[in-house]
Amino acid sequence: MADDILQDLPGSTEQDGDARQPKPSTSSITRRGALGLGAAVALLALAGCGKGSDGSQDSTAEDAGDSSTSDTSATDEEAQIEEALQNLTTEQKVCQLFCVRPESLVDVTMTAAGDKTRSALEKHPVGGICFFAQNLEDPDQTTEMLTNVKQFSTDICGLPMLCAVDEEGGTVARVASNSAFGVEDVGDMRDIGDAGDTDKAKDAAVTVGTYLKKLGFTMDFAPDADVCNNPESDTMARRSFGTTSDVVAPMVKAQVEGYLSTGIGCCAKHFPGIGGATGDSESEPIVSEKTADEMAEEELVPFQSAIEAGVPMIMVGHLSCPNITGDSTPASLSKDIVTDMLRDRLGFDGVIITDSIGMGAIGANYTTEQATLAAIDAGVDMVLMPADFDAAYAAVLDAVSSGDITEDRLNDSVRRIIRMKRQLNG
């Protein structure tokens, strides 16, 4: 897998030319895509053989019929996505690019969603809200709040709200840490990784996904796909599955499969891998001196596994990678990382979201407006929790109005967001 990732990565010793003008490569075809291509070739090779020697219809013709039905369903789905997109105003499209804290919409700690929340969403129908422990009191309160938020969003813009939470287990558990919910804390992922049993990783994801889905959440910002391979860094020590990609990658794949089996979305984080960086991006800039080749051997492997398992969202961290990008730009704001590496080279076609741009790693060098516009220019689809949502929204709307962000660019991201929401709420 590492060899596939290595080919033509920005900053790789195998790459020549401008990193922003990537040449076509086989690495942009994921294993899943290759299997699909192989199946299509096989089907074409058997065309004209719809009947056996005795004149009876054989299974190839039946498979072709199934394929035709599948193609029709896919076409219908895309048509509905386009219809939903066209029904949005420009302002509503811009709002869909943001996943915010509840308190970015209302001026009090949100524990209920009523008239004030509806009014806020009528003004700014954001794409998602990330809830924290202070918003979650007990099952009845949480379920009612999330149900109302999702209904308000559907009524206002025709799209359900992405109701998200950080619920990895162990040290990051907004729900399980509250005894009022009466659910099991599955513990730190490091303990599961050390046990070496992917079934335990999947079971943990099923447990978390099941209780989150029941409460009304549609997205869990998990699993953590970081490889904690620097003994001098302990920031991700308990949250990461382990110190090598051989340990982390199969655990991440199992968790993605587990979450999706419960009907809840999941998000592999923090691309391209912050486990080996010293410091904490929550409060300060963090740096990796690794080259693209070195990251392809370790850090990128769990993300490729997540993609192969069908992960609908990937979160990009604020790690600076100067030996890949040529400067200190955080990964979340870098086209080399977001577009060239994640979108083009790893072949990820789902929703890309930043880590919170309210973190110190961003605030140390960028204003909210600068970070938001840079992230979108880099190729992300959603911006997570800007410190000043109103300023971030206004900056993007102004950029769309001036043409600095084209309507096509805006539509590309909103289309991915709509597709994901329909999959998670289907």
C-alpha positions in Angstrom: 0.0 0.0 0.0 2.8 2.4 0.8 4.2 2.0 -2.7 0.9 3.0 -4.2 0.8 6.1 -1.9 4.4 7.1 -2.7 3.9 7.5 -6.4 3.7 11.2 -7.4 3.1 12.5 -3.9 3.8 16.3 -3.6 7.3 16.6 -2.2 8.2 13.0 -3.1 11.6 12.3 -4.7 9.8 10.5 -7.4 7.9 13.6 -8.5 9.0 16.2 -11.0 7.4 19.4 -12.1 5.1 21.8 -10.3 3.5 20.2 -7.2 0.3 22.2 -8.0 0.2 20.7 -11.5 0.1 16.9 -10.7 0.6 14.5 -13.5 -1.8 11.6 -13.9 -0.8 8.6 -11.9 -2.1 5.1 -11.1 -2.0 6.1 -7.4 -5.1 8.2 -7.9 -7.0 5.0 -8.5 -7.9 3.5 -5.2 -8.1 -0.2 -4.7 -11.8 0.0 -4.6 -11.8 1.9 -7.9 -9.4 -0.6 -9.5 -11.8 -3.4 -8.5 -14.7 -1.6 -10.0 -12.7 -1.0 -13.2 -11.8 -4.6 -13.4 -15.4 -5.6 -13.0 -16.5 -3.3 -15.8 -13.9 -4.7 -18.2 -15.0 -8.2 -17.4 -18.6 -7.3 -18.0 -17.7 -5.8 -21.4 -15.7 -8.9 -22.3 -18.8 -11.0 -21.8 -21.2 -8.8 -23.8 -23.1 -10.7 -26.4 -23.0 -13.8 -24.3 -26.4 -13.2 -22.7 -27.6 -16.8 -23.5 -26.0 -20.1 -22.9 -25.6 -22.8 -25.6 -29.1 -24.1 -24.8 -30.6 -20.7 -25.5 -31.3 -20.1 -21.8 -30.6 -16.7 -20.2 -27.3 -17.0 -18.3 -26.2 -15.2 -15.2 -24.1 -12.6 -17.2 -27.3 -11.2 -18.7 -28.9 -11.1 -15.2 -25.8 -9.3 -13.9 -26.0 -6.8 -16.7 -29.6 -6.1 -15.8 -28.6 -5.6 -12.2 -25.9 -3.2 -13.4 -28.4 -1.2 -15.4 -30.7 -0.9 -12.4 -27.8 0.2 -10.3 -26.7 2.8 -12.9 -30.3 4.1 -13.1 -30.4 4.4 -9.3 -27.1 6.3 -9.2 -28.3 8.6 -12.0 -31.5 9.3 -10.0 -29.5 10.0 -6.9 -27.2 12.5 -8.6 -30.3 14.2 -10.1 -31.7 14.6 -6.7 -28.4 16.0 -5.4 -28.4 18.5 -8.2 -32.0 19.5 -7.5 -31.1 20.1 -3.8 -28.1 22.1 -4.8 -30.1 24.3 -7.2 -32.7 25.0 -4.5 -30.1 26.7 -2.3 -29.4 30.4 -2.4 -25.8 31.5 -2.6 -25.9 32.5 1.0 -27.2 29.1 2.0 -24.5 27.3 0.0 -21.9 29.4 1.8 -23.4 28.5 5.2 -23.2 24.8 4.3 -19.4 25.1 4.3 -19.3 25.6 8.1 -19.6 23.2 11.0 -19.8 25.4 14.1 -20.2 25.3 17.9 -23.8 25.8 19.0 -22.7 29.0 20.7 -21.7 30.5 17.4 -25.4 30.6 16.6 -27.0 31.5 20.0 -25.6 33.7 22.8 -26.1 31.1 25.6 -24.9 27.5 26.1 -27.3 25.5 23.9 -29.1 22.7 25.8 -32.4 23.1 23.9 -33.3 24.1 20.4 -36.4 26.4 20.2 -37.4 29.7 18.6 -34.0 31.3 19.1 -32.2 28.4 17.4 -34.7 28.4 14.5 -34.2 32.1 14.0 -30.4 31.7 14.1 -30.6 29.0 11.5 -32.9 31.0 9.3 -30.2 33.6 9.2 -27.3 31.2 8.9 -28.3 27.6 7.9 -24.9 26.1 8.6 -24.0 22.7 7.4 -23.2 21.2 10.8 -23.0 21.8 14.5 -20.4 20.1 16.8 -21.8 19.6 20.3 -19.8 19.4 23.4 -20.3 18.0 27.0 -21.9 21.2 28.2 -24.6 20.9 25.6 -25.4 17.3 26.5 -27.3 16.8 29.8 -29.2 13.5 29.4 -30.7 11.3 26.7 -34.1 12.9 26.6 -32.8 16.4 26.5 -30.2 15.6 23.9 -32.6 13.7 21.6 -35.1 16.5 21.7 -32.5 19.1 21.0 -31.0 17.2 18.1 -34.3 16.3 16.6 -35.4 20.0 16.6 -32.1 21.2 15.1 -32.4 18.7 12.3 -36.0 19.5 11.6 -35.3 23.3 11.6 -32.5 22.8 9.1 -34.7 20.6 6.8 -37.5 23.2 7.0 -35.3 26.1 6.2 -33.0 24.8 3.5 -34.2 21.3 2.6 -31.1 19.7 4.1 -30.7 17.9 7.4 -28.2 19.2 9.9 -24.9 17.4 10.4 -25.1 16.8 14.1 -21.5 16.0 15.2 -19.6 15.1 18.3 -16.1 14.1 19.3 -16.7 10.6 20.8 -13.5 8.5 20.4 -13.7 6.8 23.8 -11.4 7.1 26.8 -9.9 10.6 27.1 -12.3 12.0 24.4 -15.9 11.1 25.3 -18.5 13.8 25.5 -21.3 11.4 26.0 -19.9 8.4 27.8 -18.2 10.6 30.4 -21.6 11.7 31.7 -23.2 9.0 33.9 -26.7 10.4 33.0 -26.4 8.7 29.6 -25.8 5.2 31.1 -23.6 4.1 28.2 -20.3 2.2 28.2 -17.0 4.1 27.8 -15.1 1.9 25.4 -11.8 3.3 26.7 -8.7 4.6 25.1 -7.8 3.4 21.6 -4.3 2.7 22.6 -5.4 -0.2 24.9 -7.4 -1.7 21.9 -4.4 -1.3 19.6 -2.1 -2.9 22.1 -4.4 -5.9 22.3 -4.0 -6.4 18.6 -7.6 -7.4 18.0 -9.4 -5.6 15.2 -12.7 -7.2 16.3 -12.4 -5.2 19.5 -11.8 -2.0 17.5 -14.9 -2.7 15.4 -16.9 -3.6 18.5 -16.0 -0.3 20.1 -17.1 1.6 17.1 -20.4 -0.3 16.9 -21.0 0.4 20.6 -20.3 4.2 20.2 -22.1 4.5 16.9 -25.2 2.7 18.2 -25.7 5.0 21.2 -24.8 8.1 19.2 -27.3 7.2 16.5 -30.0 6.5 19.0 -29.5 10.0 20.5 -29.8 11.6 17.1 -26.2 12.3 16.1 -25.2 11.8 12.4 -21.4 12.2 12.6 -18.7 11.1 15.0 -15.4 12.8 14.6 -13.6 9.5 15.0 -11.6 7.3 14.5 -8.1 8.8 15.2 -5.9 7.6 12.4 -2.6 9.1 13.7 0.5 7.0 14.1 2.1 8.0 17.4 5.6 7.3 16.4 7.6 9.9 18.2 8.6 9.0 21.8 9.1 12.7 22.6 5.4 13.4 21.9 2.6 12.2 24.1 -0.3 14.4 22.8 -1.9 11.6 21.0 -0.5 8.7 23.0 -3.8 7.4 24.4 -5.9 8.4 21.5 -3.8 6.7 18.8 -4.1 2.9 18.2 -0.3 2.6 18.2 3.2 3.5 17.1 3.3 1.9 13.6 1.0 1.9 10.6 0.9 -1.9 10.7 -1.0 -1.6 14.0 -3.0 1.5 13.3 -4.2 1.0 9.7 -6.2 -2.3 10.3 -7.7 -0.8 13.5 -8.9 2.3 11.7 -10.4 0.3 8.8 -12.2 -1.9 11.4 -13.6 1.2 13.1 -14.8 2.8 9.9 -16.6 -0.4 9.1 -18.1 -0.5 12.6 -19.3 3.0 12.6 -20.9 2.8 9.2 -22.6 -0.5 10.1 -24.6 1.5 12.7 -25.8 4.1 10.2 -23.7 7.0 11.7 -21.0 8.9 9.8 -17.4 8.9 10.8 -14.3 11.0 10.2 -10.7 9.8 10.0 -8.3 12.4 11.6 -5.9 14.2 11.6 -4.5 14.1 8.0 -1.7 13.7 7.1 -1.0 12.4 10.6 0.0 14.5 13.7 0.9 11.6 16.0 4.7 12.2 15.5 4.7 15.9 16.0 5.8 17.5 19.3 3.4 20.0 20.9 -0.3 20.4 20.7 -2.1 22.2 17.9 -4.8 23.2 20.3 -2.4 25.8 21.7 0.5 26.2 19.3 1.8 25.5 15.8 3.2 22.0 15.3 5.7 20.7 12.7 6.8 17.5 11.0 10.1 17.5 9.1 9.2 14.3 7.3 9.2 14.1 3.5 6.3 12.8 1.5 8.1 9.5 0.9 8.5 9.0 4.7 4.9 9.9 5.4 3.7 7.5 2.7 5.5 4.7 4.5 3.7 5.3 7.8 1.4 8.3 8.4 -0.7 8.1 5.2 -1.3 4.3 5.4 -4.1 4.4 8.0 -5.9 7.1 5.9 -5.7 5.0 2.8 -7.2 2.1 4.8 -10.0 4.4 5.9 -10.7 5.4 2.3 -10.8 1.8 1.2 -13.4 1.1 4.0 -15.6 3.9 2.7 -15.0 6.7 5.2 -17.3 9.6 4.3 -15.2 12.4 5.8 -11.5 13.1 6.6 -10.3 15.9 8.9 -7.1 17.7 8.0 -4.9 18.8 10.9 -2.9 21.9 11.4 0.5 20.2 11.0 3.1 22.1 9.1 5.1 19.9 6.6 7.9 22.2 5.2 9.6 19.3 3.4 6.4 18.7 1.5 5.0 22.2 1.1 8.2 24.2 1.1 7.0 26.5 3.9 5.3 26.6 7.2 1.7 26.6 6.0 -0.5 24.3 8.1 -1.7 21.2 6.3 -5.3 22.4 6.6 -4.5 25.5 4.6 -2.2 23.9 2.1 -3.2 22.9 -1.5 -0.2 20.6 -1.6 -1.7 18.5 1.2 -5.5 18.9 0.8 -5.8 18.7 -3.0 -2.6 17.2 -4.3 -2.0 14.6 -1.6 -5.4 13.7 -0.2 -7.8 14.4 -3.1 -5.7 13.6 -6.1 -3.1 11.1 -4.9 -5.0 9.1 -2.3 -8.2 9.4 -4.4 -10.5 10.6 -1.6 -13.8 11.8 -3.1 -15.7 12.4 0.2 -16.0 15.5 2.4 -12.8 17.1 3.6 -13.1 19.2 6.8 -10.5 21.2 8.7 -9.7 20.6 12.3 -11.0 23.6 14.4 -9.6 26.8 13.0 -10.1 28.3 16.3 -7.0 26.5 17.6 -3.8 28.1 18.6 -1.9 26.5 15.7 -4.0 28.7 13.4 -4.6 31.8 15.5 -0.9 32.3 16.1 -0.4 33.4 12.4 -3.8 33.9 10.8 -7.0 35.8 11.3 -10.3 33.9 11.1 -11.0 35.3 7.7 -7.5 34.5 6.4 -7.6 30.9 7.6 -11.1 30.3 6.3 -10.3 31.6 2.8 -7.0 29.8 2.7 -8.6 26.5 3.7 -11.2 26.8 0.9 -8.5 27.7 -1.6 -6.6 24.6 -0.4 -9.6 22.5 -1.4 -11.4 21.7 1.9 -15.2 21.4 1.8 -16.1 22.3 5.4 -14.4 24.7 7.9 -14.7 23.5 11.5 -15.5 25.9 14.4 -14.0 29.3 13.4 -13.5 31.5 16.4 -15.6 34.2 14.8 -18.2 32.5 12.6 -19.8 35.8 11.4 -16.5 37.1 10.2 -15.6 33.8 8.5 -19.0 33.6 6.8 -18.8 37.2 5.6 -15.3 36.6 4.2 -16.5 33.7 2.1 -19.6 35.4 0.9 -17.6 38.4 -0.2 -15.1 36.2 -2.0 -18.0 34.4 -3.9 -19.5 37.8 -4.7 -16.2 39.1 -6.1 -15.5 35.9 -8.0 -12.4 35.1 -6.0 -14.3 31.9 -5.1 -16.1 30.8 -8.2 -19.7 29.4 -8.2 -18.3 26.1 -9.6 -15.8 25.8 -6.7 -18.6 26.5 -4.2 -20.9 24.0 -5.9 -18.2 21.3 -5.9 -18.0 21.4 -2.1 -21.7 21.8 -1.4 -22.5 18.9 -3.8 -20.2 16.6 -1.7 -21.8 17.8 1.5 -25.3 17.1 0.1 -24.3 13.7 -1.1 -22.9 12.8 2.3 -25.9 14.1 4.2 -28.2 12.0 2.0 -26.2 8.9 2.6 -26.2 9.5 6.3 -29.9 10.3 6.5 -31.2 7.9 3.8 
